[in-house]
């Protein structure tokens, strides 16, 4: 009997939600659009950070001597250099103004005799770090050619060796954006949840429910469970979009880590936190308009502070500390622990405890404030 009543209450909530097409678009298409466009837009930024940007060079060989030809060939074929042909009719200033190249390298006549050095012209707005790296790279290639060294890196390897460990902090675009905007959208469940509750309270639907022999707690569960399940479905859908769609649209794959099944308990706890936020908004707001504004503003602020809009690893120290006030931070870091650090469940547990406490506080405050009739 109780299970049948609960089933009918859940069915009612789902039918009400499905009639609201705008809400469905908000909950599912918004995160898909954010993941798609922001991953594409920021692909270059991540490429620079993770793999290094290729230096776009215009190379002009005025000497055409054997040594000059060898230098031009070595520069053009280097793995960190992208050779750009000079566009017809463009001078150096126009090339830089139109963003065609980062630098121009000229091998003048008299280079073989040592009368004239290689000339370099840089885009005035190029990053100082890339300018220095480009200068060092061209210098090392020129030294190889002039001194007859096949590979200067091999010679230097005996004197200098890099011991840098691979980064386990900086996520790929999909590792950052898929869980980030899935979590962001999950918190927006507060809008339909609170609006639906307030409308039912205003039009008398809740009052009529309580005239039937239905336990109050059962009514509450019947209203909460559908949104909890929708949140879990939201995350699963975003994960599938990331793995099977986005990984084919950008140059980065979506590595899920060594223990992808750890996403299950994390998602269940995150869904509880987002549902608790929805219940809290419903309890605090007095009108549907207030609830929409409160839910949207709260979600956006938590996203800004929580490393959703901007990767937490890129934030200044002060913002990194402030991020800890946002439940989105703890949720997102739990997923990054799985993707980047292959974390055991015990390592993720503290973050799950924080999210559970947040959910518990939301449900407790809502329970104290809400007036069902």
C-alpha positions as CSV (number, residue, x, y, z in Angstrom):
1,X,0.0,0.0,0.0
2,X,2.7,2.5,1.0
3,X,4.9,1.6,-2.0
4,X,1.9,2.1,-4.3
5,X,1.2,5.5,-2.8
6,X,4.8,6.5,-3.1
7,X,4.9,5.3,-6.8
8,X,1.8,7.4,-7.6
9,X,3.3,10.5,-5.9
10,X,6.6,10.1,-7.8
11,X,4.6,9.6,-11.1
12,X,2.7,12.8,-10.4
13,X,5.8,14.9,-9.9
14,X,7.5,13.5,-13.0
15,X,4.4,14.2,-15.1
16,X,4.2,17.8,-13.8
17,X,7.9,18.3,-14.6
18,X,7.6,16.8,-18.1
19,X,4.8,19.3,-18.9
20,X,7.3,22.1,-18.3
21,X,9.3,22.0,-21.5
22,X,11.4,25.1,-20.7
23,X,12.6,23.4,-17.5
24,X,13.6,20.2,-19.3
25,X,15.6,22.4,-21.8
26,X,17.2,24.1,-18.9
27,X,18.2,21.0,-17.0
28,X,19.5,19.0,-20.0
29,X,20.4,21.2,-22.9
30,X,22.0,24.0,-20.9
31,X,24.9,21.7,-19.6
32,X,25.3,20.1,-23.0
33,X,25.6,23.5,-24.6
34,X,28.1,24.7,-21.9
35,X,30.2,21.6,-22.2
36,X,30.2,21.8,-26.0
37,X,30.9,25.4,-26.6
38,X,33.2,26.1,-23.7
39,X,35.3,23.0,-24.4
40,X,35.7,24.0,-28.0
41,X,36.4,27.7,-27.1
42,X,39.0,26.8,-24.5
43,X,40.7,23.9,-26.3
44,X,43.5,26.2,-27.4
45,X,44.1,27.5,-23.9
46,X,44.3,23.9,-22.6
47,X,46.6,22.9,-25.5
48,X,49.0,25.7,-24.6
49,X,48.9,24.7,-20.9
50,X,49.2,21.0,-21.4
51,X,51.1,20.3,-24.6
52,X,52.7,23.7,-25.5
53,X,51.7,26.0,-28.3
54,X,53.4,25.6,-31.7
55,X,55.3,28.7,-32.7
56,X,54.0,30.2,-36.0
57,X,57.0,31.4,-38.0
58,X,57.5,33.1,-41.3
59,X,61.0,32.1,-42.5
60,X,62.7,34.1,-45.2
61,X,65.9,32.7,-46.7
62,X,67.7,35.5,-48.5
63,X,71.0,33.7,-48.7
64,X,70.0,30.4,-50.3
65,X,73.5,29.1,-49.5
66,X,73.9,25.4,-48.4
67,X,74.3,26.3,-44.8
68,X,71.4,28.8,-44.9
69,X,69.2,26.2,-46.6
70,X,70.0,23.6,-43.9
71,X,69.1,26.1,-41.2
72,X,65.8,27.0,-42.9
73,X,65.0,23.3,-43.3
74,X,65.8,22.5,-39.6
75,X,63.6,25.4,-38.4
76,X,60.7,24.5,-40.6
77,X,60.7,20.8,-39.6
78,X,61.1,21.3,-35.9
79,X,58.2,19.8,-33.9
80,X,57.5,23.0,-32.0
81,X,57.4,25.2,-35.1
82,X,54.6,25.7,-37.6
83,X,56.0,27.2,-40.8
84,X,53.8,30.0,-42.3
85,X,54.3,31.3,-45.9
86,X,54.4,35.0,-46.1
87,X,51.0,36.2,-47.4
88,X,51.4,38.0,-50.7
89,X,51.6,41.8,-50.3
90,X,51.9,41.8,-46.5
91,X,54.7,43.5,-44.7
92,X,55.8,42.5,-41.2
93,X,53.4,44.8,-39.4
94,X,50.4,43.6,-41.3
95,X,51.3,40.0,-40.7
96,X,51.4,40.6,-36.9
97,X,48.3,42.8,-37.0
98,X,46.3,40.1,-38.7
99,X,47.6,37.4,-36.3
100,X,49.2,35.4,-39.1
101,X,52.4,34.6,-37.3
102,X,54.2,35.0,-33.9
103,X,57.6,35.9,-35.4
104,X,59.5,36.3,-38.6
105,X,63.0,34.8,-39.0
106,X,65.2,36.2,-41.8
107,X,68.5,34.5,-42.9
108,X,70.3,37.3,-44.6
109,X,72.9,37.3,-47.4
110,X,76.4,36.9,-45.8
111,X,75.1,34.5,-43.1
112,X,77.6,31.8,-44.2
113,X,80.6,34.1,-44.0
114,X,79.5,35.3,-40.6
115,X,79.1,38.8,-41.8
116,X,75.4,39.1,-40.8
117,X,73.5,37.3,-38.1
118,X,70.0,35.7,-38.3
119,X,67.3,38.4,-37.7
120,X,64.2,37.9,-35.7
121,X,61.1,40.0,-35.6
122,X,58.4,39.3,-33.0
123,X,54.8,40.2,-32.7
124,X,54.8,43.1,-30.2
125,X,52.0,41.5,-28.2
126,X,53.4,38.0,-28.0
127,X,53.7,36.6,-24.5
128,X,57.1,37.2,-23.0
129,X,57.6,33.6,-22.1
130,X,56.9,32.4,-25.7
131,X,59.2,35.1,-27.0
132,X,62.0,33.9,-24.8
133,X,61.3,30.3,-25.7
134,X,61.2,31.1,-29.4
135,X,64.5,33.0,-29.2
136,X,66.1,30.1,-27.3
137,X,64.8,27.5,-29.8
138,X,66.1,29.4,-32.9
139,X,69.4,30.1,-31.2
140,X,69.9,26.4,-30.5
141,X,69.0,25.4,-34.1
142,X,71.4,28.0,-35.4
143,X,74.2,26.8,-33.2
144,X,73.6,23.2,-34.5
145,X,74.0,24.4,-38.1
146,X,76.9,26.7,-37.6
147,X,78.9,24.3,-35.4
148,X,78.0,21.2,-37.3
149,X,76.2,19.5,-34.4
150,X,73.5,17.0,-35.4
151,X,71.4,17.4,-32.3
152,X,72.3,19.9,-29.6
153,X,69.7,18.4,-27.2
154,X,71.6,15.2,-27.2
155,X,74.8,17.0,-26.2
156,X,73.0,19.0,-23.5
157,X,71.4,15.9,-22.1
158,X,74.7,14.9,-20.6
159,X,74.8,18.2,-18.7
160,X,71.2,18.8,-17.9
161,X,68.3,16.4,-17.4
162,X,64.6,17.2,-16.6
163,X,63.0,15.5,-13.7
164,X,59.6,17.1,-13.8
165,X,56.7,14.8,-12.7
166,X,53.6,14.6,-14.9
167,X,50.9,17.0,-13.7
168,X,48.1,15.5,-11.7
169,X,46.4,18.8,-10.9
170,X,45.6,20.3,-14.3
171,X,42.6,18.6,-15.9
172,X,41.9,18.3,-19.6
173,X,39.0,20.4,-21.1
174,X,36.6,17.5,-20.7
175,X,37.8,16.4,-17.3
176,X,37.2,20.0,-16.2
177,X,34.0,20.9,-18.1
178,X,31.9,17.7,-18.1
179,X,31.7,17.2,-14.3
180,X,31.7,21.0,-13.7
181,X,28.7,21.9,-15.8
182,X,26.9,18.7,-14.9
183,X,27.1,19.7,-11.2
184,X,26.2,23.3,-12.2
185,X,23.0,22.1,-13.9
186,X,22.2,19.7,-11.1
187,X,22.0,22.6,-8.7
188,X,19.5,24.3,-11.1
189,X,17.0,21.5,-10.1
190,X,16.1,23.9,-7.3
191,X,14.2,26.0,-9.8
192,X,11.5,23.5,-10.9
193,X,11.5,21.9,-7.5
194,X,10.8,25.1,-5.6
195,X,8.5,26.6,-8.2
196,X,6.4,23.4,-8.4
197,X,6.1,23.2,-4.6
198,X,5.0,26.9,-4.2
199,X,2.5,26.6,-7.1
200,X,1.0,23.4,-5.6
201,X,0.8,25.2,-2.2
202,X,-0.9,28.2,-3.8
203,X,-3.5,26.4,-5.9
204,X,-4.4,24.0,-3.0
205,X,-3.0,20.8,-4.5
206,X,-0.9,20.1,-1.3
207,X,-3.9,20.8,0.9
208,X,-6.0,18.3,-1.1
209,X,-3.2,15.7,-0.8
210,X,-3.3,15.9,3.0
211,X,-7.1,15.2,3.0
212,X,-6.2,11.7,1.8
213,X,-4.9,9.0,4.1
214,X,-1.3,9.6,3.1
215,X,1.5,10.0,5.5
216,X,3.2,13.4,5.4
217,X,6.7,11.9,5.2
218,X,5.5,9.9,2.2
219,X,4.3,13.0,0.5
220,X,7.7,14.6,1.1
221,X,9.6,11.6,-0.3
222,X,7.3,11.6,-3.3
223,X,8.3,15.1,-4.0
224,X,12.0,14.7,-3.4
225,X,12.8,11.3,-5.0
226,X,11.9,12.3,-8.6
227,X,14.3,15.2,-8.6
228,X,17.0,13.2,-7.0
229,X,16.7,10.6,-9.8
230,X,16.6,13.3,-12.4
231,X,19.8,14.7,-11.1
232,X,21.5,11.3,-11.3
233,X,20.2,10.9,-14.8
234,X,21.5,14.4,-15.7
235,X,25.1,13.5,-14.6
236,X,25.0,10.2,-16.5
237,X,23.8,11.9,-19.6
238,X,26.5,14.6,-19.4
239,X,29.1,11.8,-18.9
240,X,28.0,10.0,-22.0
241,X,28.1,13.3,-24.0
242,X,31.7,13.8,-22.8
243,X,32.9,10.3,-23.5
244,X,31.0,9.5,-26.8
245,X,30.5,12.9,-28.4
246,X,32.9,15.6,-27.1
247,X,35.9,13.3,-27.2
248,X,35.4,13.2,-31.0
249,X,35.0,16.9,-31.5
250,X,38.1,18.2,-29.7
251,X,41.7,16.9,-29.6
252,X,41.6,15.8,-26.0
253,X,40.3,12.4,-24.9
254,X,38.2,12.0,-21.7
255,X,40.3,9.9,-19.3
256,X,38.1,8.6,-16.5
257,X,40.9,7.4,-14.2
258,X,41.7,4.0,-12.9
259,X,38.5,3.7,-10.7
260,X,35.6,5.2,-12.7
261,X,33.1,3.2,-10.6
262,X,33.9,5.6,-7.8
263,X,31.7,8.1,-9.6
264,X,28.7,6.2,-8.5
265,X,28.8,7.0,-4.7
266,X,30.1,10.5,-5.5
267,X,27.1,11.2,-7.9
268,X,24.6,9.8,-5.3
269,X,26.0,12.2,-2.7
270,X,26.1,15.1,-5.0
271,X,22.5,14.5,-6.1
272,X,21.5,14.5,-2.4
273,X,23.3,17.9,-2.0
274,X,21.6,19.4,-5.0
275,X,18.2,18.1,-4.0
276,X,18.7,19.5,-0.5
277,X,19.5,22.9,-2.0
278,X,16.2,22.7,-3.9
279,X,14.3,21.9,-0.8
280,X,16.0,24.8,1.1
281,X,15.1,27.2,-1.7
282,X,11.5,26.0,-1.7
283,X,11.3,26.6,2.1
284,X,12.9,30.1,2.0
285,X,11.1,31.6,-1.0
286,X,7.6,32.9,-0.7
287,X,6.7,33.2,-4.4
288,X,7.8,31.3,-7.6
289,X,9.6,34.4,-8.8
290,X,11.6,34.6,-5.6
291,X,12.5,30.9,-5.8
292,X,13.7,31.2,-9.4
293,X,15.9,34.2,-8.6
294,X,17.2,32.7,-5.3
295,X,18.0,29.3,-7.0
296,X,19.7,30.8,-10.1
297,X,21.7,33.4,-8.1
298,X,22.8,30.8,-5.6
299,X,23.9,28.3,-8.2
300,X,25.8,30.9,-10.2
301,X,27.6,32.2,-7.1
302,X,28.5,28.7,-6.0
303,X,29.8,28.0,-9.6
304,X,31.9,31.2,-9.6
305,X,33.5,30.4,-6.2
306,X,33.6,26.6,-6.7
307,X,36.0,26.3,-9.6
308,X,33.3,25.7,-12.2
309,X,33.6,28.8,-14.3
310,X,37.4,29.0,-13.8
311,X,39.5,25.9,-13.1
312,X,40.4,25.8,-9.4
313,X,44.1,25.2,-10.3
314,X,44.3,28.5,-12.1
315,X,42.7,30.6,-9.3
316,X,44.8,32.9,-7.1
317,X,45.5,31.7,-3.5
318,X,42.8,33.8,-2.0
319,X,40.1,32.5,-4.4
320,X,41.3,28.9,-3.8
321,X,40.6,29.3,-0.1
322,X,37.2,31.0,-0.7
323,X,36.3,28.1,-3.0
324,X,35.9,25.9,-0.1
325,X,32.7,27.6,1.0
326,X,31.0,26.3,-2.2
327,X,29.6,22.8,-2.2
328,X,30.3,22.8,-6.0
329,X,34.0,22.9,-5.1
330,X,33.8,19.7,-3.0
331,X,31.7,17.9,-5.7
332,X,34.0,18.9,-8.5
333,X,37.2,18.1,-6.7
334,X,35.8,14.6,-5.8
335,X,35.4,13.9,-9.5
336,X,38.8,15.3,-10.3
337,X,40.3,13.0,-7.6
338,X,38.9,10.1,-9.6
339,X,39.9,11.4,-13.1
340,X,43.4,12.8,-12.3
341,X,44.6,11.2,-9.1
342,X,43.1,7.7,-9.4
343,X,42.0,8.2,-5.8
344,X,40.8,5.4,-3.6
345,X,37.3,5.8,-2.1
346,X,38.8,6.5,1.3
347,X,40.6,9.5,-0.1
348,X,37.4,11.0,-1.5
349,X,35.4,10.3,1.6
350,X,36.2,13.7,3.3
351,X,34.6,15.5,0.4
352,X,31.6,13.2,0.5
353,X,31.2,13.9,4.2
354,X,31.2,17.7,3.5
355,X,28.6,17.3,0.8
356,X,26.5,15.1,3.1
357,X,26.7,17.7,5.8
358,X,25.6,20.3,3.4
359,X,22.6,18.2,2.3
360,X,21.7,17.5,5.9
361,X,21.8,21.1,6.9
362,X,19.6,22.1,3.9
363,X,17.0,19.4,4.7
364,X,17.1,20.3,8.4
365,X,16.6,24.1,7.9
366,X,14.0,23.4,5.3
367,X,12.1,21.1,7.6
368,X,12.1,23.7,10.3
369,X,10.9,26.5,8.0
370,X,8.6,24.9,5.5
371,X,4.8,25.2,6.0
372,X,3.1,22.4,4.1
373,X,-0.4,23.8,4.5
